[in-house]
Amino acid sequence: MQRFSDYFNLGLTQSSLDFVNIDVREDSPVYIDPHAIRTQQGEWIASCQVSITTYFDSLLGAVRSKDASRIRELIVPLSEPNETHLGESEGKSRGRSLGSEKKAQELISALQRSRAIKSGLLADLEESILFVDGIGVDILSDITTCLIRTQLIAYTKNQCEFHGVKTELQFTDPTWDSATRAWLPGAEHDLPRGPDGALLLVPRSIVRVKPELDKDKFFRNYIRPFYVDSELSKGVASEFVKLIAAGKKNERLDVKLTELDKHLGTTKAAIARHAEEYPQGMDNYRADNKDPKVGLDNAQLSKQVGDEVPDLNELLDTVRSIQPGRAGATPYHRAVAALLTALFAASLGNEHLETPQHGGLKRIDITYDNVAGDGFFRWLSLNYSSAVIAVECKNYEEDPGNPEVDQIAMRLGPNQGKVGLLVARHISNRERMDARCRSVSADQHGFVIALDDDDLQQIVDDVQEALDNGANPREFPLLRSRFGHLIGQR
């Protein structure tokens, strides 16, 4: 095994990297989950959503209109995405689910047979795993990879530029163009090269070990209960109902679930039929899956890629070891990014570094999409404009002043998010800094939370204490307290 960070000498482990720290030769057993993409927010993820939606809408239309030529145009360019090194191929990484004429025809036939597509039941790409034969976690991930290849190329270039990873011109497979709803031919892009070809980096926020949507869970928890209630209403007259503890106080009716399942059928075609019979089941399932789920945390993802989980205090020590001043600005920026990525794992993701604004006239040191499924940042997303969290890093010897606070405030707004973090080395006059930050929110320019080295230490301690005690490490009490002060809470 040789992970990306080792191959390119980054000196970082999975927890400090926003992307999956893949094995450059073999596969890492995680998959891109379109449900994670659909339920997140932020500029980069929104672009991914458009690609997936326009493609699948086009595919559904072609299948329902029985346009065989259009179906082939849409399906055949789907390739085996070996560049991401995700999945479970044995030995050298190689896609297994798409890319040949035979496999393309198998997928076309499955789509054409799908009752859920013909009836209009199927609405999203992610739901195809429930109803379309042959579409499992591997194919679903591969299709999604192909559809967001353009976005992954841009993400990879940004990460490589920041981390100093050497790139070279390499030919990529076709990309989906949302505007024309057509595949564009492959082209050359500056990408990192591994031992066996081009590499594409994938944000950790959109990968899962298993997809959120699951055929068996859908049937057991959202469809079968309707049939169970129907059989129980028949009492012992039903062949699937038995009487338990007859004549005793705890006498009750119970359903023979195994026999009922066998009678009903649990194939994807049968489940589509059941969902048509009880549409409320599908409505309930969609309602329960409309919000983002908690992604893989540091320990979970590190285990999947065979990497170690670092000591958060060691990451903070790296930040503290950098001498304040202009000369240390770049190392400080990199060290803060590594620490925040590890601290805010499963809350903030899709990291973009040196983000340009206003036609390149302004830049933000770091931006993260708010991908939280719980904790402080989830609360923030439900109550304030915070789809994107901006971070400015100031490696100053002195306290940041009004210009620095105003700088990040001017980078906040309703479109890009109104919450930002100003990370500095030392804030000696906390009262004055808090007053500056409150004035920003009072003037409705957004919410700026100022943090120094000691604050970062407190966040590290809070996260570690939560992990040690089995509590939620994503509550971030210091951030919640500071934000409370900005909105007038005490």
Buried (B, 14 or more C-beta within 10 A) or exposed (E): EEBBBBBBEBEBBBBBBBBBBBBBBBBBBBBBBBBBBBBBBBBBBBBBBBBBBBBBBBBBBBBEEEEEEBBBBBBBBBBBBBBBBBBEBEEEBBBBBBBEEEBBEBBBEBBBBBBBBBBEBBBBBBBBBBBBBBBBBBBBBBBBBBBBBBBBBBBBBBBBEBBEBEBEEBEBBBBBBBEEBBBEEBEEBBBBBBEBEBBBBBBBBBBBBEBBBBBEEBBBBBBBEEBBEBBBEEEEEBEBBBEEEEEEEEEEBEBBEEEBBEEBEBEBBBBBBBBBEBEEBBEBBBEEBEEBBBBBBBEBBBBBBEBEBBEBEEBBEBBEEBEBEEEBBEBBBBBBBBBBBBBBBBBBBBBBBEBEBEEEEEEBBBBBBBBBBBBBBBBBBEEBBBBBBBBBBBBBEEBBEEEBBBBBBBBBBEEBBBBBBBBBBEBEEEEEBBEBBBBBBEEEBBBBBBBBBEBBBBBBBBBBEBBEEEEEBBBBEBBBEBBEBBEEEE
